[in-house]
Structure formats: C-alpha cells, structure tokens
C-alpha cells in the first residue's frame, strides 16, 4: 500500500476540525497508509525546522503561500506519478508562524493552495480533502464533480 504522511506543527484544538480530518483519514484508508504526525510548536519557524526535517520522509511537499498552484486534477496527476515511481510522500504544514526557509529549501515541491492565508488547523482539513479528491479523480470516481 502507498505511504502518505502529513507532518504538521501544533495540535488541532477544535473538535469539528479533528472530526473532519478523521473522516478524510477513514476515507483515504482504502487507498493509502496515512500517517499524521503532530509536532510541538516552537517560538518561531527556525525552532520548529529541525523536527520537521527529521519527520519528513520521501518526496516532501511544503505548503506555503509562495509555492506552485495546482488544480485538483494536476495534484492528482502529480501524486499518481510519484506513486507510480514507488515514492513515499510527505506533506508539511507549518504552525501559525509559517515554515522556516530551511524547511522550504529541503522540500522537493513548494505547494500553495491560495494566495490567502488559512489557519493551520483548517489547512489540515483542506489538505486531507484535496488528497482524497486526488485519489477519487485517479480512481475515476464521480466524487470530483
């Protein structure tokens, strides 16, 4: 089974965000072995960087506003290419302080979901939904429509 990791800084405090992430994790379980790793928040992104870099495995995708934008179909295609090559994939979500330049430089891809800024807890839900959508697109499902 394919391995997909989400490394994120901070815990989700609101139950409705936790429930949404859990629902998408359940849906994704038929496609991937999903691991969500929460790291402790530091005082600034540099303090968090070493832990993130140690936790990130395989092909690393850093979520950051200055990253490349993909359509849902393009993200699905990118994930398919990576998994066809046998790559493990890790998505990284920083804390409310953002990501260190070291983390961004260590990533294989910098990905932006929008020019807007989202709370990191909500971003985890959005990321899980888009990963699920990518798998549904790749499976030919009606979900995407």
KEFI-851296 format. One record per residue: x, y, z of N, C-alpha, C in turn. Coordinates in pm, whole numbers, plus 50000, padded with zeros to 5 digits. Each point is the difference from the previous one (the first is absolute). Example, Ala and Ser with C-alpha at 12.3 -4.5 7.8 and 13.67 -1.06 7.14 Angstrom:
<nodes>
513194943150780499115011950000500905012050000 499655010549928500825011950006499235010950073 
</nodes>
This chain:
<nodes>
500854988250000499155011850000500895012450000 499575010349933500745012549992500065006750137 501095007150026500215006850128499905015049980 499135006450079499835014549994500065005550141 500815010250018500185006150132499575014649997 499465004350110499765014250022500725003550129 500965009149989500735005050116499515014150023 499505002550120499445013250029500455004550139 500145013150012500435005850126498755004750075 499864995350121498865003950083498904989649997 499185000750102498864990950013498735007249955 499034992149960498695005549967499205000950129 499585011950033499265002150125498504998049984 499465003949886498564999549979499574986049954 498984994750066499554986449970499484998749857 499375010449945499454998949865501114998449896 501175006150022501144997849909500544985850017 500144995450125500484986350024499084989749935 498705002250012499044990649942500104999949848 500195011649939500125000749854501264992849954 501125002250067501254993149964499824985050016 499374995850108499784985750025499124993849890 499005007349955499134995049893500784998149870 500825009749963500784998549877501074989250016 500584998750120500974989350024499334986449981 498784998750048499264987449985499754997249851 499585010149927499744998349857501284996549924 501105006150040501274997649932500594986350029 499564993650108500614987450043499874988949895 499095001249908499894989849895501045002049890 500635011949997500985003149897501435000250050 500215005650121501355002350051500114996650147 501244997750041500324998950142500345014250043 499065006750066500135014050037500525001450142 501005008550015500545003250131499935015150018 499425004450113499975014250033500845001750125 501065007849987500905002250113499955014650041 499615002250125499945013550055501265002850080 500665011149967501215004050071499685011950091 500795001550104499805011050095500325013449934 499215010150036500265013549951501205005950073 500795007549925501135007150058499685014850009 501005007750037499835014550008500025006649862 500664993149904500095005349864500264988449903 499885002449869500174989349902501374993250006 501065007650032501344993950007500084989750110 499335002650111500004990450111499274987149963 499065001049911499214988349958500644992249886 500975006249931500534994549875500644986350014 500864998050098500704987250013499044988350017 498985001850084499024989450020499244996749872 499655010349925499284997849874500884992449902 501245004449985500914993649904500244985450038 500144997250129500194986050045498774991549972 498815005750014498754992449987499604997749854 500445008549910499604999349859500734988749930 499264991449931500564988349932499645000549851 500884994749918499724998649858499955013549929 499035001249912499795012149921499255009950088 500635011250029499455009550097499355011849929 498745002650038499225011149946499725009750114 500585011949992499805010350102498875009149957 499005001550085498895009149970500415014150040 500055008949902500385013850027499405009049892 499715012150038499275009349914500745002849869 501344999650003500765003149879500244987849911 499394988850037500184987849922499245000149869 500184989249926499324998049872498544996450025 499135005149914498574996850012499654989049899 499184990650045499534988949918498485000050000 499414995649892498584996650003499884986550072 498804996250035499794986950064500454988849907 499725001449872500414989849902501524999149990 500675011550000501465000049991500634993750125 499445002950118500514993750123499804984949993 498864995749951499744985649985501054993849907 500295006649890501004995049906501394999450062 500345010250077501315000450066500134988550101 498964997850080500044988950096500104986649928 499264998649893500054987449923501414997349948 500645010449945501374998349950500954995850112 499875006450115500884996650111499784985750047 498774996050013499724986550047500324989549894 499865003449873500414990849894501504997450006 500755009750051501464998550017500354994150136 498994996450080500234993850129500435009650110 499715012749985500435010150097499035001050118 500565001450117499235003850118499885015149996 498855005550040499765014449991499705005550139 500595011650031499725007050125499595014349970 498845004050049499555013949993500345006550134 500495012449997500395007050121499165012750014 499375001350118499235012050034500675006350121 500425012449987500645007050111499005004950103 500545006350101499175005950104499455013349952 499355007150089499495013349965501145009749971 501234996350036501185008449970500534997549860 499494989949932500494996749866501104989650005 500684998249886501074990249988501355007049987 501004994050058501365004849987500474999049855 500875009049960500624999149868500754986949982 500574994650108500704987149992499044988749962 498805000350054499014989749967499585001549854 499745012249958499615002549861501104995749905 501255002950034501134996349914500194984949994 499674993050109500154985450004498884992849925 498895006849975498864993849933500284998149851 499434989449945500084997649856499055009149923 498895003550066498975008449938499435009450105 499865012549962499275009650083498635001749934 498944997650077498644999949948499175010650069 499275007749921499105010250053498574996349964 499115000850096498594997749974499285012949965 500625011450032499355012849976500965011250034 499715012049951500755011750044499545004650137 498904994550047499495003550133500694991650106 499935004650123500544992750113498854993150073 500214987250036498994992350073500564995950136 499144998450100500474994550128500584986149975 501084996650071500654987249971499104988150032 499075001450094499074988950028499054997949881 499495010949944499114998949884500784994949880 501265004049986500814995549888500174984950001 500054994250119500114985450009498764993349942 498835005750028498754994749945500005001649847 500355011949953500025002649856500974990649930 501184998150057500994991049941499464985749992 499424995150109499464986350000498914998549896 499135010049988498944999349899500594999749860 501005008149973500595000449866500764987249967 500644994050100500664987149977498954989449969 498915000150077498914990549973499435002449861 499795012649965499495003349867500954994849892 501305001550021500994995149903499864985049979 499844992650109499844985549986498694996549930 498965007650028498734997449933500105003349851 500705010749964500225003349859500764988549934 501084995650064500814989449941499274986749989 498984998050083499224987649992498815001049904 499805012149944498885001849906498665002050067 500005003750126498765001550078499255012749960 498745000450036499145011549977500205011050105 500744996950107500155009350112500455014049955 500895000449905500625012749959499015009949941 498914995349944499095008849926499155008650087 
</nodes>
